Structures are given as structure tokens and as C-alpha cells.
Amino acid sequence: MAQRLLISGAVLFIGLASTGTALAGQPTASDHPAVTFTKDIAPILQRSCQTCHRPDSVAPMSLLTYQQARPWARAMKMRTSLGPRAGVMPPWYVEKNIGIQRYKNDPSLSEDDIAKIAAWADSGAPEGNPADMPAPLDWKSAAWSLGEPDLITVLPDITVGATAPDWWGEIETTPVGITEDRYVAALEIKEINDVDPAVRSRDTVGGRFIYHHMIWSTRVVGDDTEEDEEQVRGTSTGWPVHEVGRNADIFDEKAGRKLSANSSVVSNSLHLHSNGRDTTGHLEIAWKFHPEGYEPEYRRVGRGLGNALDIDIRPMQANQELHAYSVLQQNQKISTFEPHLHAPGQRMCLEAIWGMNIETLTCVGYDHNWVRTYEYEDDYAPLLPKGTIMHIVGYMDNSPSNRNIPDPRNWQGSGNRSVANMFIDLGLGVQLSDEQFIEEMAQRRVKLQIGPNDHVIGCPLCAVEDIELPEEYERRPEATEEDDAEADDGDEPDTDEADEVTTRPSNR
């Protein structure tokens, strides 16, 4: 007899932070007694470190050659072994003992990599045979993590004084530099400023950067930069928030975002924060396009998950928790998880609750000097039915051990300033119709060879083979460009009530 299953659930995830202590079976320095720079360390640095640690980049020292890296051997051992928390290098904070472990552009080091660096430092940091040295990277293309951009848009310089207060306002409208409509596969934003990377920045949020965040969009404006409402409609596209030290955004392959011909970068929410010295800097936006003729299949959608109104963080205490919940109003493929905290933020976990199931999807450490967005690999991105309860847990440290806190004796609440607090998941997803949701799960069952008794983190219905729509199901109208334009202007897409689907037991 067929069972009726209401697609209305949730998935939950929480985990414990790694301590950085070697566990039984994990590699240690003693497992690598003959490590050399040219054969073992240089490949690690090229893969995970040199994007920042090279001349004219953001890091305080270059690690391109043995001569440059040798003086920093002990520091490299210490910083790479900290575990997924503030201060670890490279700055990637996913906890590897819980939740989903497959992410795009993951620069983190394996336990074996960490053990090799420790062994190299402990053995006197030998150079090795120069013939083993890998060829140097071409920084014309490798300078951006998304590869060589198709287009770079440069925003105007802004100067922030050494002791200036936080500032919010508009940026100068800047033409993107494109004359035809294109769909964007990925983008990356970098702050370029005149701070010498070798000079230590003050010990507060932001480090050497002055751009705390920019909420922005692109749209067609008039020659006098005035916006015509009719002209804007259909050309406006919202983009992910830029934050301090943020990494690249890679959009779902089936949900590229439209960059309209002759559009400009527009923002009325730019937040600047002093780094302790007079600094002039600007943002550069690198764009990677889909091939000409590409058309998206899915619509993007947010989660509205967080709390920025009634935060209560007590003085002189670590390990304080914040909680927020949201219910998915449509089936979603979760593309990214992006914690947004301020100075006390130490860690955030994302969970999904569906029916009686509570599942941890991702737990990450947090460092407000290096805000990360974590983009799931396509075949491992959570597929969650409508009605799923999303839950985030934030862990806050307002104690003397947190170097980002100006004065831990102060109570902290909500606010926009860098020394106040926010607690938000800025992650993205795509909306799936019931047909698309069922098809995505069917494809995943084939790719990952999921059987009826298997469990997949983040996909509570993937093991259910025969999900059918009821006969009385009425298909929704397809989304239009006008719908997407409304969503870009800040409105959430319209959603329907949860629909019933029929589940038939497998004959296996």
C-alpha cells in the first residue's frame, strides 16, 4: 500500500572543534624523517599558501623559494597545526571530524601535509635536491583562485584615516565594463591597498583591511548615474556580500547569475573600518563567465537565517552560545555555508532538522580577519525538502584570550559596528520544484551509488527510490526573468505551501 509522505522536514548539524592534537592513527612528524623543501614542502606551499604568500599580495612574507621560506619554518609548523580556529594557516576552518567534507576550492592541509611541515622544521628545514623543485606557478592566472578572470572591474580608491570611526555609505557608481549580457559562473573580490604587508596591523578585527563589507548589485543606470525604475527592472542582479578577507564565490552550475550589458556596480551599504594607519585602498572584482548561449535552469534563493537584533554576550566569558532557526519554504539545494560574526565569533555550526532527524551539516571555526564562504561540491551539497528547519549555533568568546576583542570587560550586544555583533548565515542555495528535487536525488543515487539502506549527510530522502507526485498535482508556472529581477531587488521569491508526494516501498 502506497504511503503518503509530506515533504516538510529539516536537517541539523553541530560538532566539536578539533583540538589540533594528533589522534591514534594520524601522521606525526616522526613518520616523515627525510622531508626536504624541494621535494615535499614546495608542492604544499604552491597548492595552499602562495596565492597570499608572494610579492605584491596580502601576506607579510613571501614563500616562493627556499631562501624565503627557511626563516619561517618553525612558524609554519606552529600555524599549520592549530586546527580549525583563528590563526591557522591556510585560513580554512572546516572541522574535519563532523559533517560534510567535500568543498570546492578547499586549500586546507591534510594531516600528512601538516606532519611533513613539522618534520621539515624539526630536522633543520633542509633544502634538498634542487632538481626536485616544482616549476614556479604563473601568477598571471594563479593570482585569482577562480583562475584567469574574463573581466576585472576596478572600483575607485577610498582613504580611511588611522583613527577614523566606522563609516557607512554609498560608493561611486562604477561601470562594470561589459557590452553584452553574460551569465556569471564565479566571481572574486580583492581589496588592494597601500599597507605594507610586512608591517604588523593592530590587534583588532580587519587586520590590514579597511573594507569591512559591501552589499552590492549591478544594474543599468543613466548617463548621469541616476536610476530609472523601468530601466533597472530586468537588469538588476544582487551579488554575495563582500566581507573582510573573503574568498571567491562559485555559483551552482545550473544557476548562473545574469550580468547585464552596460551595467554598473551600485552599493548604498559600504562599511569601512580603520586598521590603525592612514590607508588608501580599493576593491577589484574578477568575473568568470559561462560560455555564450548558457541559460540557467534553477533560481537562487536565500535562507533568512540569523539574529542581528537581540544578541546578548556577557563580559569575561568564553564559549557563549547563540541560536537561530529558519524553516525552508521550498525544496532547496544548499550551495554554500557562510558564517557572519564579529569580533567575539569563534565558531558556527549549521544543522538541519527534518522530522525526528537532527543532522550536523558543517561546523567551522571563525576568524573575522579571514571571512570564508564554504561551497559544497555539487554531488555533496545538501538536498533538503521544504519544511526543513535550519538551525545555526554560534560560539562566542568575549574573554581576554580572544585578541580580536578591544576590551572583554564590556558587555556586547547587536549592532553594525565592527565592535558590535551580528550572527548570520549568509549562505546561498537554489530553489527546486518538486520535479527538480526528485530528479536531483535520483541523479545523486546513481553518482554516489546510494542504496535503500544507505545514509547520506544532508539528503534525508536520497535513499527513498520511488517518490512520485500525486495525480492531482498542478505544475507551477516556470519562473520568469521578471521574477528574478524582483528577487534581485531584495524580495524573496514567492513560495507555495508544502505539497504532498507519494512514496512507494522499494521492491528490493
C-alpha positions in Angstrom: 0.0 0.0 0.0 1.4 3.4 -1.0 2.5 5.7 1.8 1.8 9.4 1.8 4.9 11.5 2.6 4.7 15.2 3.2 7.9 16.9 2.0 8.4 19.1 5.0 11.4 18.5 7.1 14.8 19.7 8.2 18.4 18.8 8.6 20.7 19.7 11.5 24.4 19.7 12.2 26.7 20.5 15.1 30.1 19.2 16.1 33.1 19.6 18.4 36.1 21.6 17.4 39.3 19.8 16.7 41.9 20.3 19.4 44.9 20.0 17.0 46.2 17.1 19.0 47.3 14.1 17.0 45.0 11.1 17.4 45.8 7.4 17.1 46.5 6.6 13.5 47.1 10.2 12.4 50.5 11.0 10.8 53.2 12.6 13.0 56.5 14.3 12.3 58.3 11.0 13.1 56.6 9.4 10.1 58.5 11.7 7.7 62.2 11.6 8.7 63.6 12.6 5.4 61.5 15.6 4.3 63.0 18.3 2.2 61.8 21.6 0.9 62.1 21.0 -2.8 60.5 17.5 -2.8 57.9 17.8 -0.1 57.2 21.3 1.2 57.3 23.4 -2.0 54.3 21.5 -3.6 52.3 22.1 -0.4 53.1 25.8 -0.5 52.2 26.1 -4.2 48.8 24.4 -3.6 47.7 26.1 -0.4 49.9 29.1 0.5 51.5 31.0 -2.3 48.3 32.8 -3.5 48.8 35.1 -0.5 52.5 34.4 0.4 54.2 36.1 -2.6 55.3 39.6 -3.5 52.5 42.2 -4.0 50.0 40.1 -2.2 48.4 40.3 1.3 50.7 38.1 3.4 53.6 39.6 5.4 56.2 37.3 3.8 56.8 35.5 0.5 57.2 31.7 0.4 58.0 31.2 -3.2 61.6 30.0 -2.7 63.6 28.0 -0.2 65.6 31.1 0.8 62.3 33.0 1.6 60.6 30.1 3.4 63.6 28.8 5.5 63.5 31.5 8.2 59.8 30.8 8.8 60.0 27.0 9.2 59.1 27.0 13.0 56.3 29.5 12.5 54.9 27.4 9.6 54.9 24.3 11.9 53.0 26.2 14.6 50.5 27.9 12.4 49.6 24.9 10.3 49.0 22.7 13.4 46.5 24.9 15.2 43.4 23.1 14.0 40.3 24.8 12.5 40.3 28.0 14.5 41.5 31.6 14.3 45.2 31.8 13.4 45.5 28.6 11.5 47.1 28.8 8.1 45.9 28.5 5.4 42.8 30.3 6.7 40.2 27.5 6.3 38.2 26.4 9.3 36.1 23.4 8.4 36.2 20.8 11.2 37.2 17.5 9.7 35.6 15.2 12.3 32.0 16.1 11.6 29.6 16.8 8.8 30.1 17.1 5.0 33.8 17.1 4.0 33.6 17.9 0.2 34.1 21.6 -0.7 35.1 23.5 -3.8 38.5 25.3 -3.7 39.5 23.7 -0.4 43.0 24.9 0.4 43.3 23.1 3.7 46.2 20.8 4.6 45.8 17.1 5.2 47.2 15.5 8.3 50.0 14.2 6.2 50.8 17.7 4.9 50.9 19.0 8.5 53.1 16.2 9.6 55.6 16.8 6.7 55.9 20.5 7.6 56.5 19.6 11.3 59.1 17.0 10.3 60.9 19.5 8.0 61.0 22.2 10.7 62.2 19.7 13.4 65.0 18.4 11.1 66.6 21.8 10.5 64.5 22.7 7.4 66.8 21.1 4.7 66.6 22.3 1.2 67.0 19.0 -0.7 67.9 18.4 -4.3 67.2 21.5 -6.5 66.2 19.1 -9.3 63.1 18.1 -7.2 61.8 21.7 -7.1 58.4 22.0 -9.0 58.2 24.6 -11.7 57.0 28.1 -10.4 53.4 29.0 -10.8 52.3 31.5 -13.4 50.8 34.3 -11.3 49.1 35.9 -14.2 46.5 33.2 -14.0 47.1 31.8 -10.5 46.8 35.1 -8.7 43.0 34.6 -8.6 41.6 31.4 -7.0 39.0 31.2 -9.8 41.6 31.1 -12.5 42.4 33.8 -15.0 39.3 36.2 -15.0 37.3 37.0 -18.1 36.9 40.6 -16.8 38.2 42.7 -13.9 36.2 45.7 -12.6 38.2 48.2 -10.5 36.3 50.4 -8.1 37.6 53.9 -7.0 40.1 54.4 -4.3 38.9 55.4 -0.8 41.0 56.7 2.1 40.4 55.8 5.7 42.3 57.7 8.5 44.3 55.9 11.2 41.8 56.8 13.9 38.6 57.3 11.8 35.3 56.0 13.2 33.4 53.3 11.3 31.7 54.7 8.2 28.7 53.5 6.2 27.6 55.0 2.9 27.4 54.7 -0.8 30.2 54.0 -3.3 30.7 55.9 -6.5 28.7 54.1 -9.2 31.3 52.3 -11.5 30.7 50.8 -14.9 31.4 47.1 -15.0 32.9 47.3 -18.4 30.7 44.8 -20.3 28.7 45.5 -23.5 26.7 42.2 -23.8 24.6 40.1 -21.4 26.6 37.3 -19.8 25.9 34.7 -17.1 28.4 34.6 -14.3 29.8 31.3 -13.2 32.1 32.7 -10.4 33.4 35.9 -9.0 36.1 37.0 -6.6 36.7 40.3 -4.9 40.1 41.5 -3.5 41.0 44.6 -1.5 44.1 46.3 -2.9 45.6 48.9 -0.5 48.8 50.7 0.3 49.5 48.9 3.6 52.9 47.2 3.7 52.2 43.5 4.4 55.4 43.2 6.4 54.2 45.8 8.9 52.0 44.3 11.7 48.5 45.6 11.9 46.7 46.4 15.1 45.1 43.5 17.0 41.5 44.2 16.2 39.1 43.0 13.6 40.1 43.7 10.0 43.8 43.4 10.3 45.3 45.3 7.4 42.0 45.7 5.5 39.7 48.7 5.6 36.6 47.3 3.8 34.5 45.5 6.4 31.8 44.7 4.0 29.9 45.8 0.8 26.4 44.9 0.0 26.1 45.5 -3.7 24.4 44.8 -7.0 24.8 45.6 -10.7 22.3 47.4 -12.9 21.9 49.7 -15.8 21.9 53.3 -14.9 21.6 56.5 -16.9 24.4 58.6 -18.2 24.1 60.8 -15.1 24.2 57.7 -12.9 20.5 58.3 -12.0 18.4 55.1 -11.9 15.3 54.8 -14.0 12.9 52.3 -12.3 11.8 50.8 -15.6 15.3 50.6 -16.9 16.6 48.9 -13.7 13.9 46.3 -13.7 15.3 43.3 -15.6 18.9 44.5 -15.4 19.5 44.4 -11.7 21.3 41.5 -10.1 22.3 41.1 -6.5 25.7 39.5 -5.6 27.1 37.9 -2.5 28.2 40.3 0.2 31.9 41.1 0.2 33.5 40.8 3.6 36.9 41.1 5.2 39.4 38.7 3.5 36.6 36.8 1.8 37.3 34.0 -0.8 35.7 33.5 -4.2 32.1 32.7 -5.0 31.4 29.8 -7.3 27.7 29.6 -8.2 25.7 26.4 -8.8 26.4 25.2 -12.3 22.7 25.4 -13.1 22.1 28.8 -11.5 24.5 31.3 -13.1 23.7 35.0 -12.4 23.0 37.5 -15.2 25.4 40.4 -15.7 23.5 42.8 -17.9 25.2 44.7 -20.8 26.3 48.2 -19.9 25.6 47.7 -16.2 27.4 49.4 -13.3 28.3 48.4 -9.7 26.0 50.0 -7.2 26.1 49.9 -3.4 24.4 52.0 -0.7 25.8 49.8 2.1 29.6 50.1 2.2 31.1 49.7 5.7 34.7 51.0 6.3 36.7 50.3 9.4 40.1 51.8 10.3 43.1 49.5 10.6 45.1 51.8 12.7 47.0 53.7 10.0 46.1 56.0 7.2 45.2 53.7 4.3 44.1 54.2 0.8 42.6 51.2 -1.0 40.0 49.9 -3.5 38.2 46.7 -4.4 38.7 44.7 -7.6 36.0 42.4 -8.9 37.1 39.4 -11.0 34.4 37.8 -13.2 34.3 34.3 -14.7 31.6 33.8 -17.3 29.7 30.8 -18.6 30.0 30.1 -22.3 27.9 32.2 -24.6 24.4 30.8 -25.1 24.3 29.4 -21.5 20.8 29.7 -19.8 20.2 28.9 -16.1 17.9 26.1 -15.1 17.4 27.0 -11.4 16.5 30.1 -9.4 18.7 31.2 -6.5 17.2 31.6 -3.0 18.4 32.7 0.5 17.6 31.1 3.9 17.0 34.2 6.1 18.9 32.5 8.9 20.3 34.5 11.8 19.9 37.1 14.5 21.2 40.6 14.5 18.7 42.2 16.8 18.8 40.9 20.4 22.3 39.4 20.9 23.5 39.2 24.5 27.2 38.5 25.0 28.4 38.7 28.6 31.8 40.1 29.6 34.8 38.0 30.5 33.3 34.7 29.3 34.2 32.3 26.5 32.0 29.6 24.9 28.8 31.5 24.9 26.2 30.2 22.5 23.7 31.9 20.2 21.0 30.1 18.3 18.8 30.9 15.3 16.2 29.0 13.3 14.5 29.2 9.9 12.1 27.0 8.0 12.7 26.3 4.3 9.6 27.4 2.3 10.7 25.4 -0.8 12.9 22.5 -1.6 16.5 23.7 -1.7 19.9 22.6 -2.8 22.2 24.3 -0.3 25.1 25.7 -2.3 27.1 27.5 0.5 27.5 28.0 4.2 28.9 31.4 5.2 29.1 32.3 8.9 29.0 36.1 9.6 30.0 37.0 13.1 32.0 39.9 14.5 35.0 40.1 16.9 33.8 37.6 19.6 32.9 35.0 17.0 34.9 31.8 17.3 32.8 29.0 15.7 29.5 28.3 13.9 27.6 25.1 13.2 24.9 24.5 10.6 22.2 21.9 11.3 19.2 20.6 9.5 16.1 19.1 11.3 13.7 17.0 9.2 11.0 15.1 11.0 12.7 13.4 14.0 16.2 13.6 12.4 18.7 16.2 13.5 21.9 16.3 11.4 25.0 18.4 11.5 25.9 19.6 8.0 29.0 21.7 8.7 31.0 23.1 11.7 33.6 25.7 11.2 35.9 27.9 13.2 35.8 31.6 12.6 38.2 34.5 12.3 36.8 37.9 11.4 40.1 38.8 9.7 39.5 36.0 7.2 35.8 35.6 6.5 35.2 32.3 4.5 32.4 31.1 2.4 32.2 27.3 2.2 30.9 26.0 -1.2 29.8 22.4 -1.2 30.9 20.2 -4.1 27.9 19.6 -6.4 27.3 16.0 -5.6 27.6 16.6 -1.8 25.6 19.8 -1.5 22.6 19.3 0.9 19.3 18.5 -0.8 16.6 19.4 1.7 12.8 19.2 1.4 10.5 22.1 2.1 9.7 22.3 5.8 13.2 21.5 6.9 14.2 23.5 10.0 17.6 25.1 9.6 19.5 25.8 12.8 22.7 27.7 13.4 24.7 27.7 16.6 27.3 30.4 17.2 30.1 30.2 19.8 31.3 33.5 21.1 34.4 34.3 23.1 34.3 37.6 25.0 37.4 36.8 27.2 41.0 38.0 27.3 42.1 35.0 25.2 40.4 36.5 22.1 42.8 39.0 20.6 40.1 40.5 18.4 38.2 41.9 21.4 39.2 45.5 22.3 38.1 45.1 25.9 36.5 41.9 27.1 35.2 43.6 30.3 32.4 45.1 28.2 29.1 43.5 27.6 28.3 43.2 23.9 25.1 43.4 22.0 23.8 43.7 18.5 24.9 46.4 16.0 26.5 47.2 12.7 29.9 48.4 14.0 32.8 46.1 14.0 33.0 46.2 17.8 29.3 45.2 18.0 27.8 41.9 16.9 26.0 40.0 14.2 25.0 36.4 14.0 24.0 35.3 10.4 24.4 32.5 7.9 24.8 34.4 4.6 24.9 31.1 2.7 23.2 30.6 -0.7 21.1 28.0 -2.3 18.9 27.2 -5.3 15.1 26.7 -5.3 13.9 23.3 -6.6 10.5 22.4 -7.9 9.2 19.0 -6.7 10.1 17.6 -10.1 13.6 19.1 -9.9 14.1 17.9 -6.3 13.1 14.3 -7.2 15.4 14.4 -10.3 18.4 15.8 -8.3 18.0 13.0 -5.7 17.8 10.3 -8.5 21.0 11.6 -10.1 22.8 11.6 -6.8 21.7 8.0 -6.1 23.3 6.9 -9.3 26.5 9.0 -8.9 27.2 8.1 -5.3 25.7 4.5 -5.6 23.3 5.1 -2.8 21.2 2.1 -1.8 17.9 1.9 0.2 19.8 1.3 3.5 22.4 4.0 3.0 22.5 7.3 4.8 23.8 10.5 3.1 24.6 13.5 5.2 22.4 16.4 4.1 20.0 14.4 1.9 17.4 12.7 4.2 15.3 11.4 1.2 18.1 10.3 -1.1 17.7 6.6 -0.1 14.0 6.7 -0.9 13.8 5.5 -4.5 10.2 5.8 -5.6 8.9 9.2 -4.8 6.0 10.3 -7.0 3.9 13.4 -7.3 0.2 12.9 -6.6 -2.2 12.7 -9.6 -3.9 15.9 -8.6 -0.6 17.8 -8.5 -0.7 21.0 -10.6 2.5 22.2 -12.0 3.7 25.6 -11.0 4.4 28.2 -13.7 8.0 28.5 -14.6 10.0 31.4 -13.2 10.4 34.4 -15.5 13.2 37.0 -15.7 10.8 39.4 -14.1 10.6 37.1 -11.1 14.4 37.0 -10.8 14.5 40.8 -11.1 12.2 41.2 -8.2 14.3 38.8 -6.2 17.4 40.8 -7.1 15.8 43.9 -5.8 15.7 42.4 -2.3 12.4 40.5 -2.3 12.3 36.7 -1.6 10.8 34.7 -4.4 7.2 33.7 -4.0 6.8 30.2 -2.5 3.9 27.8 -2.2 2.7 25.7 0.7 4.2 22.2 1.1 2.8 19.7 -1.3 2.3 16.0 -0.7 4.2 13.4 -2.5 3.7 9.6 -2.7 6.3 7.2 -1.6 6.2 3.5 -2.7 8.4 1.0 -0.8 11.2 -0.4 -2.9 10.7 -3.9 -4.3 14.3 -4.8 -3.4 
